[in-house]
Amino acid sequence: MTLLCTRLARPLVHPRRFALHALSHRTFRSSIARRDDAPNPLAFPWLLSSAPRRIDTYPYAKAPQDWEFLNILPKSLQLRLCRWLCERMVTVNTGVHYFPDQFLLGASLSTRKTLELMSQFLTHPSDETLAPLDALMTPTLQRTLLGQAQGCFGLHDNVNVSVPQIYDCTVQDVWVSLGNPDAAEQPRMYQVLEWMTLQVALKRSLLEDDVQEPFADFRARVNQGILEGAKISVDVAIDADVVYQVTRPGEDDDEDEVLVYDRGRRDVLVRFESPTFAPANKMVSERDPDTGEPIIHWQWRIADIDQLVAAHNLEAAAADENLE
């Protein structure tokens, strides 16, 4: 995957830009629009090389009451334990020869390609330049990142977000959701348990609270609930040189005008997300007859870059809590 690092030159602002319009809840399309106010490339939500991470310390979920014994452990140890468990789930369902080495190789290539296509779209916004991103970037990230480009660039500006050099690529957090994907919307039927980076939706017992459920029935109920769905997200830190550059063609034979030039070495945090599998066994539909390794017939998509979506989600959750 490619990473972006930036170094900033003093921005110059000139009238002319494009607007992005959301046409559906899944994605959006773009149209060119002239406006009277000057475009500001620094308003585009790309993290500059000198900027801190958007989330300094992530508020991981503590173990729920049913797993309260885990809270005896320090949070750092809980996180390592949960990460080991989630990584194990990924390895079992993708293969020991795939995760993490082949996954990280593909992640670096995919990131680089995504940034290249994103640059093309920001330079020439249209349905045609956006379409290739649909297979690489989730609709939520498209709206959160690309959807904020309105008013940032002029009509003829050239935008380059790239990762010229990648030094390392490592797995960070691994997020696993098991159970019915719509469990949170059906609280009478399901109990959703969250711990660190693991989420499990369990089917509720139909017995009265004062009736003891046989262990065999409990185990069958838990297994049945977990197998209703599965989804995996993997956070990857890419140590790379990252460039964010915006230029504008000069008049006549003049050289291009550099509006922004930001370059630096930093970790780019990229979250890769699997499709939602319902039932869960659809994740592995075929195995290699010789090795027994899973054959992957699905594709990862980038769901977040530099915690942009995650920060928005945390802000929305905090706002909801304040309303309550």
Phi, psi and chi 1 to 4 in degrees:
 res  aa     phi    psi   chi1   chi2   chi3   chi4
   1 MET       -  156.8    1.7  171.0  124.5      -
   2 THR  -106.3  149.2   61.0      -      -      -
   3 LEU  -116.6  160.1  -64.6  175.4      -      -
   4 LEU  -116.3  135.4  -71.5  113.8      -      -
   5 CYS  -128.7  151.1  -79.9      -      -      -
   6 THR  -135.2  151.5   44.7      -      -      -
   7 ARG  -134.3  143.1  180.0 -171.9  -62.7 -151.2
   8 LEU  -107.7  128.9 -177.2   59.5      -      -
   9 ALA  -101.4  157.2      -      -      -      -
  10 ARG   -60.6  123.5 -174.4  175.4 -178.7 -179.5
  11 PRO   -74.8  142.7   27.4  -31.6      -      -
  12 LEU  -112.2  139.6  -58.3  177.3      -      -
  13 VAL  -115.4  136.2 -105.9      -      -      -
  14 HIS  -139.8  151.6  -64.3  -90.0      -      -
  15 PRO   -68.3  137.0   15.0  -18.9      -      -
  16 ARG   128.5  132.9  121.1 -162.7 -172.5  -49.2
  17 ARG  -168.2  178.7   71.2 -116.2   57.6 -127.6
  18 PHE  -121.2  159.2   66.0   78.3      -      -
  19 ALA  -117.7  145.6      -      -      -      -
  20 LEU  -112.2  136.3  -60.9  169.3      -      -
  21 HIS  -124.7  133.1  -58.8  -74.4      -      -
  22 ALA   -81.9  123.0      -      -      -      -
  23 LEU  -104.1  -11.0  -61.3 -172.9      -      -
  24 SER  -159.6  171.5   73.6      -      -      -
  25 HIS   -74.5  -14.6   70.4  -74.6      -      -
  26 ARG   -91.3  -37.7  -65.2 -172.3   59.2 -168.3
  27 THR  -157.2 -170.0 -174.4      -      -      -
  28 PHE  -146.8  166.5   60.5   86.7      -      -
  29 ARG  -128.4  171.6  -68.1  -63.9 -179.4 -100.0
  30 SER  -124.0  160.5   60.9      -      -      -
  31 SER  -148.8  149.7   63.2      -      -      -
  32 ILE   -79.8  140.1  -58.9  -61.3      -      -
  33 ALA  -147.0  134.0      -      -      -      -
  34 ARG   -91.7  143.7  -67.4 -178.2  178.7  -86.3
  35 ARG  -138.1  161.3  -66.6  167.1   49.8  171.1
  36 ASP   -79.9  -29.8  -65.7  -27.4      -      -
  37 ASP   -81.5  157.6   53.7  -41.0      -      -
  38 ALA   -81.0  143.8      -      -      -      -
  39 PRO   -70.2  152.4   25.4  -33.6      -      -
  40 ASN  -132.8   97.3 -180.0   11.3      -      -
  41 PRO   -60.6  -24.3  -21.7   32.7      -      -
  42 LEU   -75.4  -11.3  -67.9  177.3      -      -
  43 ALA   -80.4  -15.4      -      -      -      -
  44 PHE   -67.6  132.8 -178.0   65.1      -      -
  45 PRO   -78.0   54.2   29.3  -35.5      -      -
  46 TRP   -99.2  133.5 -178.8 -100.9      -      -
  47 LEU   -74.9  121.5 -162.3   67.2      -      -
  48 LEU   -77.6  161.6  -59.9 -179.5      -      -
  49 SER   -63.9  -27.5   58.8      -      -      -
  50 SER   -91.6   -3.1   58.5      -      -      -
  51 ALA   -84.4  146.9      -      -      -      -
  52 PRO   -76.0  169.6   28.8  -34.3      -      -
  53 ARG   -62.5  149.3  -70.9 -170.1  176.1 -172.5
  54 ARG   -69.1  -30.8  -69.9 -171.9  170.5   97.2
  55 ILE  -122.3  111.0  -57.1  174.2      -      -
  56 ASP   -71.0  -53.2 -177.1   30.6      -      -
  57 THR  -130.1  115.5  -57.0      -      -      -
  58 TYR   -73.9  134.4 -167.7   88.1      -      -
  59 PRO   -83.0   77.1   31.3  -34.4      -      -
  60 TYR   -61.9  146.7  -62.9   99.8      -      -
  61 ALA   -71.2  131.9      -      -      -      -
  62 LYS   -71.5  160.6  -65.6  175.2   58.8  177.8
  63 ALA   -61.3  135.3      -      -      -      -
  64 PRO   -70.3  174.4   26.9  -34.3      -      -
  65 GLN   -57.1  -38.5 -175.6  175.2   -1.3      -
  66 ASP   -65.2  -24.4  -67.4   14.9      -      -
  67 TRP  -116.7   28.0  -56.4  -16.3      -      -
  68 GLU   -60.2  -23.9 -164.3  168.0    8.9      -
  69 PHE   -59.4  -24.4   66.3   93.0      -      -
  70 LEU   -68.4  -25.0  -70.0  168.5      -      -
  71 ASN   -71.9   -6.3  -70.7  -35.5      -      -
  72 ILE   -67.2  -30.3  -60.3  173.8      -      -
  73 LEU   -78.3  149.5  -57.4  173.9      -      -
  74 PRO   -58.4  149.5  -20.2   30.6      -      -
  75 LYS   -59.5  -37.2 -179.0  175.8  -70.7 -172.9
  76 SER   -63.4  -37.8   58.4      -      -      -
  77 LEU   -71.8  -37.9 -176.5   55.8      -      -
  78 GLN   -60.3  -41.9  -69.7 -172.2   53.2      -
  79 LEU   -65.3  -41.3 -173.1   57.1      -      -
  80 ARG   -65.2  -40.3  -73.2 -161.7  -65.1  -89.0
  81 LEU   -64.5  -44.2  178.0   60.2      -      -
  82 CYS   -66.1  -39.9 -174.4      -      -      -
  83 ARG   -63.3  -42.3  175.8  175.8  171.2  177.8
  84 TRP   -60.7  -43.7  174.2   84.4      -      -
  85 LEU   -63.5  -45.4  177.8   61.9      -      -
  86 CYS   -68.7  -39.4  -68.3      -      -      -
  87 GLU   -62.5  -37.2  -75.7 -173.6  -13.4      -
  88 ARG   -62.7  -40.3  177.3   61.6 -179.5  162.8
  89 MET   -63.6  -40.9  -65.7 -178.6 -167.1      -
  90 VAL   -64.5  -45.0  177.1      -      -      -
  91 THR   -61.6  -43.1  -58.0      -      -      -
  92 VAL   -62.2  -36.1  166.8      -      -      -
  93 ASN   -95.2   -6.4  -72.2  -76.9      -      -
  94 THR  -124.7  -20.7   60.0      -      -      -
  95 GLY   109.1  142.4      -      -      -      -
  96 VAL   -69.3  -23.7  -65.6      -      -      -
  97 HIS   -84.2  -10.2  -65.8  101.4      -      -
  98 TYR   -99.8  -47.0  172.5   76.9      -      -
  99 PHE  -110.2  128.1 -170.3   86.7      -      -
 100 PRO   -98.4  -14.5   34.3  -34.8      -      -
 101 ASP   -61.4  -54.4  -66.2  -18.0      -      -
 102 GLN   -67.3  -33.8  -70.2  -61.5  -45.1      -
 103 PHE   -61.3  -46.3  166.2   78.3      -      -
 104 LEU   -66.1  -36.5  -71.3  173.7      -      -
 105 LEU   -62.1  -47.5  176.5   60.5      -      -
 106 GLY   -64.8  -35.4      -      -      -      -
 107 ALA   -64.1  -41.7      -      -      -      -
 108 SER   -66.3  -42.5   62.7      -      -      -
 109 LEU   -66.2  -40.5  -65.1  173.8      -      -
 110 SER   -66.3  -39.7  177.2      -      -      -
 111 THR   -62.9  -45.4  -59.9      -      -      -
 112 ARG   -61.0  -43.6  175.7  164.4  -77.1  156.0
 113 LYS   -66.7  -39.4 -176.8   61.8  176.3  179.2
 114 THR   -62.8  -42.5  -61.4      -      -      -
 115 LEU   -66.4  -35.8  -65.0  179.9      -      -
 116 GLU   -63.7  -47.1  175.7 -172.8  -26.3      -
 117 LEU   -68.1  -35.5  -67.1  173.7      -      -
 118 MET   -63.2  -41.3 -175.0 -179.4   79.8      -
 119 SER   -61.8  -40.4  -61.4      -      -      -
 120 GLN   -63.8  -40.6  -67.4  176.5    9.1      -
 121 PHE   -67.7  -42.3  170.2   71.9      -      -
 122 LEU   -66.5  -29.5  -66.4  174.4      -      -
 123 THR   -80.0  -40.8  -58.9      -      -      -
 124 HIS  -130.6   74.9  -55.8  -69.5      -      -
 125 PRO   -66.9  124.4   24.2  -33.2      -      -
 126 SER  -166.3  168.7   67.0      -      -      -
 127 ASP   -59.4  -37.6  -71.4   -7.2      -      -
 128 GLU   -67.6  -38.8  -71.3   71.3   22.9      -
 129 THR   -82.6  -19.5   54.0      -      -      -
 130 LEU   -83.1  -32.7 -178.7   61.6      -      -
 131 ALA   -54.2  -42.8      -      -      -      -
 132 PRO   -63.5  -21.9  -22.4   33.6      -      -
 133 LEU   -76.7  -19.0  -75.7  166.5      -      -
 134 ASP   -60.1  -32.9  -70.9  -18.9      -      -
 135 ALA   -81.8  -13.5      -      -      -      -
 136 LEU  -112.9  -20.9  -60.8  172.6      -      -
 137 MET  -132.5  134.5 -177.0 -177.4  -70.0      -
 138 THR   -68.0  154.3   63.3      -      -      -
 139 PRO   -57.7  -36.4  -26.5   35.4      -      -
 140 THR   -63.0  -43.6  -61.2      -      -      -
 141 LEU   -68.6  -36.3 -179.2   56.5      -      -
 142 GLN   -58.2  -45.8  -72.1 -174.4   27.2      -
 143 ARG   -68.2  -40.8  -69.2 -167.9  -61.5  -90.6
 144 THR   -74.5  -34.2  -51.4      -      -      -
 145 LEU   -98.6  -64.5  179.1   59.8      -      -
 146 LEU   -68.4  -31.4  -55.5 -176.8      -      -
 147 GLY   -67.5  -12.2      -      -      -      -
 148 GLN   -95.3    9.3  -60.2  -57.0  -49.5      -
 149 ALA   -80.3  -10.8      -      -      -      -
 150 GLN   -58.4  127.0 -179.8  175.7   -9.4      -
 151 GLY    82.9    2.0      -      -      -      -
 152 CYS   -92.8  -29.9  -63.7      -      -      -
 153 PHE  -129.8  151.8  -51.2  109.3      -      -
 154 GLY   -82.2  169.4      -      -      -      -
 155 LEU   -63.2  -31.3 -169.9   58.9      -      -
 156 HIS  -113.7   12.2  -59.1  -68.9      -      -
 157 ASP   -67.9  145.0  -72.4   -6.8      -      -
 158 ASN  -106.1  123.4 -177.5   75.0      -      -
 159 VAL  -109.3  130.1 -177.1      -      -      -
 160 ASN  -129.4  112.1  172.2   33.8      -      -
 161 VAL  -117.1  117.7 -176.8      -      -      -
 162 SER  -151.2  167.0   60.2      -      -      -
 163 VAL  -126.0   87.4 -174.0      -      -      -
 164 PRO   -61.5  -35.0  -18.9   30.4      -      -
 165 GLN  -139.4  129.1  179.3   67.8   44.9      -
 166 ILE  -111.4  128.3  -64.4  176.5      -      -
 167 TYR  -100.0  -33.5  -57.6   98.1      -      -
 168 ASP  -160.6  160.7 -162.3    7.9      -      -
 169 CYS  -148.5  120.4 -169.5      -      -      -
 170 THR  -133.7  149.6   57.3      -      -      -
 171 VAL   -77.9  134.3  172.3      -      -      -
 172 GLN  -106.9 -115.4  -58.5  -63.8  -61.3      -
 173 ASP   -78.1  147.7  -72.5  -24.6      -      -
 174 VAL  -121.1  122.9  179.7      -      -      -
 175 TRP  -108.4  127.6  -54.6   77.3      -      -
 176 VAL  -127.1  130.3  175.0      -      -      -
 177 SER  -118.1  125.7  -63.1      -      -      -
 178 LEU  -121.0  140.8  -59.7  174.4      -      -
 179 GLY   110.0 -176.3      -      -      -      -
 180 ASN   -57.6  124.4 -169.0  -52.7      -      -
 181 PRO   -60.3  -24.6  -19.8   31.5      -      -
 182 ASP  -103.4   20.9  -59.2  -40.4      -      -
 183 ALA   -60.9  -37.1      -      -      -      -
 184 ALA   -63.3  -24.0      -      -      -      -
 185 GLU   -89.7   -0.7  -59.0  171.6    7.3      -
 186 GLN  -129.5   64.1  -54.6  175.1   58.3      -
 187 PRO   -63.5  -21.9   22.6  -33.3      -      -
 188 ARG   -76.4  -24.3  -67.3 -174.5  177.3 -178.8
 189 MET   -99.4  -26.2  -65.5 -178.3   58.9      -
 190 TYR  -131.1  150.7  -64.0   91.6      -      -
 191 GLN  -115.2  121.8  177.5 -174.2   15.5      -
 192 VAL  -100.4  120.1  179.2      -      -      -
 193 LEU  -109.1  133.3  -55.8  178.6      -      -
 194 GLU  -124.0  136.4  -66.1 -175.4   71.1      -
 195 TRP  -148.2  116.8  171.9   55.3      -      -
 196 MET    54.5 -107.5  -63.7  -69.8  143.8      -
 197 THR  -111.0   15.9   61.7      -      -      -
 198 LEU  -113.9  134.4  176.1   64.1      -      -
 199 GLN  -129.1  129.9  177.7  178.9  -72.7      -
 200 VAL  -129.1  128.5 -180.0      -      -      -
 201 ALA  -103.4  115.7      -      -      -      -
 202 LEU  -106.3  140.4  -56.8  179.0      -      -
 203 LYS   -70.7  135.7  -83.7 -163.6  166.3 -176.2
 204 ARG   -75.0  150.3  -67.6 -170.5 -179.1  -85.1
 205 SER   -72.8  143.5  173.4      -      -      -
 206 LEU   -88.1   -2.8  -61.2  178.8      -      -
 207 LEU   -81.1  157.2  -59.8  176.0      -      -
 208 GLU   -67.0  156.6  -61.1  -67.2  -22.8      -
 209 ASP   -59.9  -32.0  -66.8  -19.4      -      -
 210 ASP   -89.1    5.6   56.8  -11.3      -      -
 211 VAL  -102.5  126.3  177.1      -      -      -
 212 GLN   -75.0  125.7 -178.2   68.0   34.1      -
 213 GLU   -86.4  127.6 -178.4 -179.7   24.4      -
 214 PRO   -56.4  143.2  -23.3   33.9      -      -
 215 PHE   -60.2  -38.5  178.5   74.0      -      -
 216 ALA   -62.0  -39.3      -      -      -      -
 217 ASP   -68.6  -39.3  -67.0  -12.7      -      -
 218 PHE   -61.7  -46.9  167.2   77.3      -      -
 219 ARG   -63.0  -41.7 -175.8  173.8   61.4 -179.3
 220 ALA   -64.6  -39.7      -      -      -      -
 221 ARG   -66.0  -42.9  175.8  169.7   58.0   83.8
 222 VAL   -64.3  -47.4  169.9      -      -      -
 223 ASN   -62.1  -41.6  -70.9  -19.6      -      -
 224 GLN   -63.1  -41.9 -177.4 -177.9    5.3      -
 225 GLY   -65.4  -43.9      -      -      -      -
 226 ILE   -64.1  -37.7  -72.4  176.3      -      -
 227 LEU   -76.0   -1.6  -67.7  176.2      -      -
 228 GLU   -74.5  -16.4  -72.7 -172.6    9.9      -
 229 GLY  -174.3  161.9      -      -      -      -
 230 ALA  -156.9  145.9      -      -      -      -
 231 LYS  -153.5  140.5 -175.3  176.7 -177.3  178.8
 232 ILE  -127.3  138.5  -63.5  171.6      -      -
 233 SER  -130.5  138.3  -61.3      -      -      -
 234 VAL  -125.8  124.3 -178.7      -      -      -
 235 ASP   -88.2  131.1  -69.4  -18.1      -      -
 236 VAL  -123.0  133.6  174.2      -      -      -
 237 ALA  -102.0  120.9      -      -      -      -
 238 ILE  -109.4  111.8  -56.5  174.2      -      -
 239 ASP   -82.3  111.7  176.3   12.6      -      -
 240 ALA  -156.5  164.1      -      -      -      -
 241 ASP   -81.8  128.6  -69.5  -29.7      -      -
 242 VAL  -121.4  135.2 -176.8      -      -      -
 243 VAL  -121.7  132.6  171.9      -      -      -
 244 TYR  -127.7  111.7  172.6   47.3      -      -
 245 GLN  -133.7  136.1  177.4  176.3  -66.7      -
 246 VAL  -128.9  122.9 -178.2      -      -      -
 247 THR  -125.4  161.4   59.9      -      -      -
 248 ARG  -132.2  134.7  178.1  168.7  -60.6  157.7
 249 PRO   -58.6  137.6  -22.5   33.2      -      -
 250 GLY   -77.7  162.9      -      -      -      -
 251 GLU   -76.6  142.3  -63.0 -179.7    1.4      -
 252 ASP    54.7 -118.8  -60.4  -34.1      -      -
 253 ASP  -101.3   11.7  -64.5  -29.6      -      -
 254 ASP   -67.5  154.1  -67.9  -15.6      -      -
 255 GLU   -68.9  158.1  -65.6 -176.8   -3.7      -
 256 ASP   -60.7  142.1  -70.6   -7.7      -      -
 257 GLU   -88.4  127.2 -179.0 -179.3   10.2      -
 258 VAL   -88.1  112.2  178.7      -      -      -
 259 LEU   -85.4  -43.1  -53.8 -178.0      -      -
 260 VAL  -142.6  133.6  172.4      -      -      -
 261 TYR  -139.2  110.6 -178.4   75.0      -      -
 262 ASP  -128.2  119.2 -177.5   56.6      -      -
 263 ARG  -138.7  136.4 -178.6 -173.6  178.5  109.3
 264 GLY  -173.5  163.2      -      -      -      -
 265 ARG   -95.5  128.1  179.5  174.6  175.4  176.7
 266 ARG  -161.0  172.7   67.4  175.1  176.9   88.7
 267 ASP   -85.6  124.8  -80.0  -12.2      -      -
 268 VAL   -97.2  124.8  176.8      -      -      -
 269 LEU   -96.0  116.7  -57.9  179.3      -      -
 270 VAL  -122.7  129.5 -175.5      -      -      -
 271 ARG  -103.5  124.8  175.8  169.5  -64.7  178.6
 272 PHE  -103.7  135.3  -74.0   84.4      -      -
 273 GLU  -125.4  134.2 -176.6  177.1  -81.7      -
 274 SER   -81.4  167.2   76.2      -      -      -
 275 PRO   -64.7  167.0  -17.1   29.6      -      -
 276 THR   -88.1  123.0  -61.6      -      -      -
 277 PHE  -101.9  123.5  -59.5   96.2      -      -
 278 ALA  -140.6  110.6      -      -      -      -
 279 PRO   -74.2  174.0   27.9  -35.3      -      -
 280 ALA   -63.7  -30.0      -      -      -      -
 281 ASN   -69.5   -7.4   59.8   13.5      -      -
 282 LYS   -69.7  -15.6  -75.1 -172.3  176.0 -178.8
 283 MET   -63.1  -37.7 -178.3  178.5  -67.7      -
 284 VAL  -117.7   96.8 -178.8      -      -      -
 285 SER   -97.2  -11.9   58.3      -      -      -
 286 GLU  -157.7  148.3 -174.8 -179.7   -1.0      -
 287 ARG  -126.4  150.1  -68.3 -175.8  179.1  -88.0
 288 ASP   -64.7  125.5 -173.2  -71.6      -      -
 289 PRO   -64.5  -23.9   21.6  -31.8      -      -
 290 ASP   -88.3  -44.3  -62.4  -36.5      -      -
 291 THR  -101.2  -19.6   64.9      -      -      -
 292 GLY    78.3    2.6      -      -      -      -
 293 GLU   -72.9  145.0  -69.3  -82.5  -76.1      -
 294 PRO   -62.6  142.5  -20.7   32.1      -      -
 295 ILE  -103.0  119.0  -61.9  176.4      -      -
 296 ILE   -85.9  119.9  -60.0  176.3      -      -
 297 HIS  -108.6   14.0  -67.5  -63.5      -      -
 298 TRP  -124.9  172.3   46.4  -89.5      -      -
 299 GLN  -128.0  137.6 -179.4  173.4  -36.5      -
 300 TRP   -72.4  150.3  -60.7   91.4      -      -
 301 ARG  -129.5  151.3  -72.7 -163.2  -66.6 -179.6
 302 ILE   -77.8  122.8  -65.3  176.9      -      -
 303 ALA  -106.7  -13.6      -      -      -      -
 304 ASP  -162.8  147.6 -159.2    0.1      -      -
 305 ILE  -132.3  124.4  -62.0  178.4      -      -
 306 ASP    54.2   38.8  -71.7  -35.8      -      -
 307 GLN    61.7   23.6  -57.3  172.6  -49.7      -
 308 LEU   -63.8  -51.0  179.6   63.8      -      -
 309 VAL   -68.7  -41.6  173.9      -      -      -
 310 ALA   -60.5  -42.1      -      -      -      -
 311 ALA   -64.6  -40.8      -      -      -      -
 312 HIS   -62.0  -41.8  -79.8 -138.3      -      -
 313 ASN   -65.1  -40.5  -69.4  -18.6      -      -
 314 LEU   -66.2  -39.4  -70.2  176.8      -      -
 315 GLU   -64.7  -41.3  -69.2  173.2    3.7      -
 316 ALA   -66.1  -40.0      -      -      -      -
 317 ALA   -64.3  -41.0      -      -      -      -
 318 ALA   -65.5  -38.4      -      -      -      -
 319 ALA   -64.9  -40.1      -      -      -      -
 320 ASP   -63.8  -40.0  -70.3  -17.6      -      -
 321 GLU   -64.6  -38.7  -72.0 -178.2    3.5      -
 322 ASN   -65.9  -33.9  -68.1  -25.4      -      -
 323 LEU   -68.7  -33.2  -70.3  176.1      -      -
 324 GLU   -72.8      -  -66.6  175.7   -0.5      -
